[in-house]
């Protein structure tokens, strides 16, 4: 009986419809979004919100019987996205008989878990939410943007600091050990563009940098559109063209996690009858000293 | 009075004759350089064929060439250094216009793009890209170059799929340190247990579907700037499952630029008298010291 919804019980499918009502229609051209794993007719017992539905998070969800996971990333690593045709090509087929994916499927099945992914969907609803949350997590206050501004990036005026100092701030506040800098780490900056996730593709990054006062960028990592790291090369040329500017990369997941915490707060209002937990995702990466 | 031709003067004149003839002959154009490279590749069995990338990307192909600089990516900095070295033809492995498939049309209003074009025009510079055809040589010079840079040639098997190094047993942390030292950068980002023992390292290109074969058959995968949202998360989960796996992420430059160093040496016999050198694009990332 526990898999059959009564008329007043929340199922995964109903939860997805409630998300549509709150966030607007999902972007159907964005691949691998929405309820992507599990049986949507399953009754929701509790909700966990996370950046990545890792194996450990699936285990935790099963243990705590919070069987609806709302995540930014896909449990089987299928990123997709509106602007992303390169990176996931062939991956779905390659994952078909993969041992790691098989183990995750088994946990999903035995724990009657469901994963609903909100990535582009959330970004289309609140384009700046992830970057605003990253800026706040770093201790910065974003400048108010025009209502028509739907770019992802935010701009902050900050107390003048070197990129090395900002790397230390990011390490402390985001609990990372591997900040990296493109450009001179010693230059001091006072007006930074903050971009959760990857930098935009070069044209959009160029538009963000049109403000000549911006002398620093804080992002998750380089753009992975088309050929992996286009925006890294673009940014090198911004520096090479003579502009005094540098970019701090804090890591893709660590840059998104503050925004996921904000998303969890928002989702508590969407599902007032449910417990909605935020499950932080630690950074798995390190650089030898 | 007829000048006296001594044996010494005669020998000097004879030795200078080819140089004089060369001085009088017009310099090769960039187009002619490319034709000669295509012939050289064909002689090795790599016939010129379809490619999304391999063509002129900047400048006039009829420009007389003063010298050639090979490089990984023709960044602004590389163009400036090539000009300073009096080499106006840059032969690059990667893109001039950043996003892989060279969407220069969508970037034409961008000030950085405009500055790059203006710089090349003002200095009669040409950029020609050789990506696919350089990878088509056997063995692939890009990965031969990396093996040499890592001083791992003796451990390398290029005939397996994935290509793999079977190295002396070492911890993951020590392997990462070795890569840092050999590539001259701290930019080696690792996911995995630092104490894990490593014997086999598969090298691979960028995306998770390319990294998977190395992860499945080797202790660690060595990859150039892979998307973190899939590759890092996959390895995290593999570790949580008890698999002893690791990924070592270096920059795209760190993975591939050494193969363009060998390109300069490969070109020299085909262009006697034409100055040719490799210009390092260098690693894009500095890793600042962080206190925990």
Interface residues (C-beta under 8 A of the other chain):
Chain A: X52 X54 X55 X56 X73 X77 X78 X79 X86 X87 X88 X89 X90 X91 X94 X98 X99 X100 X103 X104 X163 X164 X167 X168 X171 X177 X178 X179 X180 X181 X182 X183 X184 X185 X198 X201 X202 X203 X206 X220 X221 X222 X223 X224 X225 X226 X227 X228 X229 X230 X231 X232 X233 X234 X235 X236 X237 X238 X239 X240 X241 X249 X251 X252 X253 X284 X285 X286 X287 X288 X289
Chain B: X73 X75 X76 X77 X80 X94 X95 X97 X98 X99 X100 X101 X103 X106 X107 X110 X111 X112 X113 X115 X116 X173 X176 X177 X180 X186 X187 X188 X189 X190 X191 X194 X206 X207 X208 X209 X212 X224 X225 X226 X227 X228 X229 X230 X232 X233 X234 X235 X236 X237 X238 X239 X240 X241 X243 X249 X251 X252 X284 X285 X286 X287 X288 X289 X290 X291 X292
